[in-house]
Amino acid sequence: MSPLFTELHAGVSTTSAADTQALAARLALELRPGTVLALHGDLGAGKTTFTQGLARGLGIQESVTSPTFNIFTLHRGAGKTLVHLDAYRLNGAAALDELMIDDFLIAPWWLAIEWPENVAAWLPADALHLDLGIRADERHTVRLR
């Protein structure tokens, strides 16, 4: 296990959006193509901020914003595809199947899912689950389950 994964299992605190993005960019460098990241956390916990860092770490330069209204957004760059899915408004795996998300998983791809609990039955067994939160002192936390 890499030192970063050990650090994430223990839990990491960040003091700014830039710190959270830098952590995610470091993680992106260690992820294999085909990785599914399940990003758990309340509103404002930093799920989209974390995804912005993933994109940067994958060499994707375009702007990454929350796909809440689009449900998912494709980000491409450096020969890689990041699919950013917001499952907040989805009711189960069947709703996700209707989006035909598999058609957009063009290799090499990575998939980041916000509100993954809404599509839990669809998630692959090897998905990486990250818990994002905010402490009372306003620091953000990231922990790999």
N, C-alpha and C positions, 0 to 999 in steps of 0.2 A: 504494500500500500504506500502510495506517495505521501510525503510529508504534508502536502496540502489536504489530502483526504483525511489524514489523521487530525489535522487542525480543524477541519470542517466537522468531523464527528464530535469533537470536543465542544464545538460552537465558537463562532467568531463574532466579535463586536466591531462595528464600523461607526465612525463619527460623522460621516458625510456621504452624500450621494456619490461623490467621486471615489471614496474609499470602497463603497459597495460595488461600484462598476469595476474598479481595479481588481477586487477579489474575484468577481465573475470572469473578467478577462483572463486572469491566471488559471481559473478552472477550465475555461474553454480550451486552453492549450493542452490540457490533459485528457480531454474527452474524445472518445473514439467516434467516428462518423456513425450515425444511426442511434445516437444517445437520445433518450427521452428524459427530460427534466420536469418533474412535478414540483411546481413552486407553490407551497402552502403558505397562507398568511392572510391576515385581515386587510381591509382597505387601508392603503397608505403604508403597508409594511415594507414596500420596496421591490415588489415582484417585477414591475416594468423596469425599474432602475437596474435591477440585477440582469434582466434580459438585455438591456442596452450594453452592459459590460460584456455579456456573452458575445453579442454581435461584434463588438470591437475586438475581442480576443480571437474571433474567427476571421478577422480581416474585412468585416463588412462595415463600410463607411456611411451608408445611408442612415437617415434618422429613424429611430425606433420609438414608436409611441404605443400607447395601450390600444389593443385591437378590440376594445369592448363593443363598439358598434358594428365592426366588420366581422367579429368573432375570431378571425385569424388573419394574419398578415405574413406575406413571404418577404424575406430580406435576403438579397443575393449579393455576393461580392467575393472576390478572391477565389472564384471557382467553388464556392460553398453556398449552401442554402440553410437559412435558419427560418423555421416555421414557428411563429409566435401565436399561440392560441389562448384565447380568453374563454374559458368554459363557464363563466358565471351565469349566463343565460341559457345554458344547455341543461336538459333534463335527461341525463343518462347517456349511455353509450350509443343507443339507437340514433339519437339526435346528432351525435358526432359522425356516425356512419353516413348519414344523409349529406353531410358536408363533403364526403368523398376525400377526406384529408389525405388518405393514402396516395391519391393521384398527384399530390403536391410534394411528396417526399422524394425529391430528385437527388440522387446520390452525387456527392456526399452531403448529407443533411443532418441537422440537429433539430429537435423539437422541444420548445419550452412551453409548458402548459400552466397557465394561471387558473386557480380554482379547480385543481385536478379531482377533488373529491366528487365533483358533479359528473365525472366520466370515469370513475374508479374502475368499473368493470372493463373498460377499454384499454387501460394502461397495461403495458407489457410488464411481466414479472421483474425484469431487470431495470425498470425505470429508477432513476435516482430521485429520491424525495428530499427536498430541502424545505425546512421550516424557517420562514422569515418573520421577524417580529420587531417590536419597538419596546424598549425598556422605559421605565419611569424617567430615567435621566436623558431620554430622547435618543440614545444610541440605538442603532439598528443591530439586529442579531441574525445570523445565518447559521443553521445547523443541519448537517447531513444526517438523516435517519440511518 
